[in-house]
């Protein structure tokens, strides 16, 4: 995805046709059903729930299946530790839960054209991009349908502190029905079949802000 935010950000042009294509990329790349086994990884250990003690030895906290948290010795784990140092309320396990909830809400709101919901969950520039794409879709007489059947994986791929802004890139692997119909009802993009889709979404927030919400700052197919 992003090798140093803000590369590959989907914000660089507002030409209607380009916007429609970029917004469709938010819905991900279809990969079929081949899924490699998910490694069982330990949590970062940043103010999560207390680890159990067995025979006087602290056992590592395990992340939920499909929700791995980078270990402290990794570059991403160290970046998460820096975010936690700047924001004493940050917990990577809770962040993944929040990011997954936002993913569901944003995908659904984009499909239905719910700009009110999108305004609260996107950065201003990304919101403008979504708004133009939804308007172009409406003017073309197209309708979009997305139904998330399951989120197979939600994992942190990258993390970084940029001044007072924390940026975290999340990889979502989901099973979806995802398609667009033209004004005649014909499917022109996607399929009614359940398909595995991979998305890479970048969330950001100011660690000095009283607003706890992480907003979508960029998105592309994985």
N, C-alpha and C positions, 0 to 999 in steps of 0.2 A: 504493500500500500504506500503509505507516506514514509519516505526515508528522510525524516526531518520536516516536520510541519512548517509551512503549508503547501508542500508540493502536491500536485494532482488535485488541487481544490476545484470544486465544480462551481466556480463563481465568475469566470473570466469573460463571459459575454452574455448578453441578454437578447440576442436575436432569437425570435420565437422558435424557429425550426431547430436551432442548436439546443435551445433549452429543453425542448421536448425529448430530444435524444439523450441529453445528459440526465434528465430526471428519470428516464426509463432505466438508466444505468444504476440508479439507486435501488432498483428492484432486483439487481444482482445478476450473476452469471449462472446459467443452468449447467449443472455438472452431472446430472443423472443421480444414481443412488450409491456410487462407490464411495464409502466413507472409511478412511483409515482409522484404526483403533485410537481412541483418545487416551493420551498418557495420563496416569494418575499423578497429579502434581500437588505439592504442598502449598498452603497459603503463604502470603508474604509475612504474616505475623505482625500486622500493623493494627493494633487495637481491635482485633476481632474478638470473638468470644473466647473465654479462658480455655487454654489447652488442657486436656485431661492429664492427670498425673497417675502413672501406674508404676508401683514398686519404687516410688521416689524419683522416677524419670518422667520429665515432661514430654508427652507425646505431641508430635506436630499436628496442627489443625489441618484437616483434609477439606479441600474444596469439593463442592457438589459435582457429581458426574456431568461432564460436558460444560463445566464452568471453572476451568483451571485458572489458578492464580500464579503468576510468575514467582519463582523462588527468590529469596533475598540476594543470592550470589549472582543473579543474572543482571544484565544491563537494565532490562525493563523493571525488574524487582527493585533495583537501586533507585530508578527514577520514581517509582511509586513511593519509596521511602522518603524521597525529597518532597514529594507532594504532601505526604502525611506530616512531614516536619513543618511545612508552611501552613497546612490546614489541619488543625488538631482534631477535627471532626471527620476527616477522611478515613474510610474503611474500604479497601478494595473489594471485599466480598459484597458489601452493601451497594457499592458502586455498580457492580455487574448486575445486580437485581434492578437497580434504577435504570441502567442503560437498556436492559432487556424490555422493561416496561415502556420506555420512551420509543424503542424500536417498534414495538407493536402499535403504539398510538400514532406514530408518524406515518408508518406504512398505510395504516387504515385511513388516516385523515387525508393523505395524498390521494388515495384511490377515490374517496368520496368527495374530494374538493373542499374539505373542512378547513378553511383558512383561519378561523378563530383558534382552533386547536394548534395548528401549525405555527401561528405567531408566537405562542408561548414556549414552543419546544425548539425553535430554530434561532440561530443568530440572524440579525437583520438582513445581511446580504444573502444568506441562504434562503431566507423567507421570500425575498424578492424573486429569486430564481424559481422557487416552487410556485409562487403566485403567477408568474408569467407562463410557466408550463401548463398550469391548470387552466388559465385563461385561453391559451392556444388550443388546448384539448377541447374545451367547451365550444369555442368558435368553429372548430372542425367537426363538431357533432359527434365526437368520440366519447365513449364511456369506459372507465377503467374499473376492473374488479380484482381485488386481492383478498385472499383468505389464508391466514397463517394457520396451518395445521399443527405444526410443532416447531419449536426452536431446539435444534439438535445440539448446537454448541454456541456459547457466547464466551469469548476469551479475549484477554487483553494482549494485543499484538505489540503496541508501542506506548510509551508515556514520556512526557517531557514537561519541564518547567520553562516557560518563556516569560521572563520578567515575573509579574504577579499572576500570569495566566498558566493554568494547568491544562495540558492537552493529553487526552487518552484515546488511543485508537482501539476499537473493539471489532473483532471478527465475529460475524453472525453467520451461522449455517442453519438454514430453516427450510422446512417443507411447506410449499405454498401452491395454491391455485392462483395464477397471476396472468391476466390477459387484458387486452384492449380491443373493444369493438368499434367499428366505424358507424356512421349514421344509419347504415342499412342492417346493422346487427351482425356483420361478418367480423370474425376475429382477425385482426391485422397484426397483432403483436402478442406473443405468449401462447399459452395453451390452457385448456380446462383441466388437463391432467395435473396431478400433484407432482411437483418438480422440486428438487433440491436446489436452493439458491444460496450463493455466497456473497455477503456484503462486507465491506470494510468502512466503518463509520468513525469519524473523528468527533469527539465531544470535548467541549472546553468550558471553563468558568474561571472567573477571577477569585483567587483564594482570599482576597481582601473584601469581597462582596458579602453582604448579609444574605443575599439570594443564594440558596443552596442548589439551585437547579443547574444541571449540566445540559448545555444546548448543543444541538448538532451543528458542526462548523464545516463539515465536508463529508462526502460520501462517494464511493465508487464500487464497482464490482470487484470481487476477490479473485 
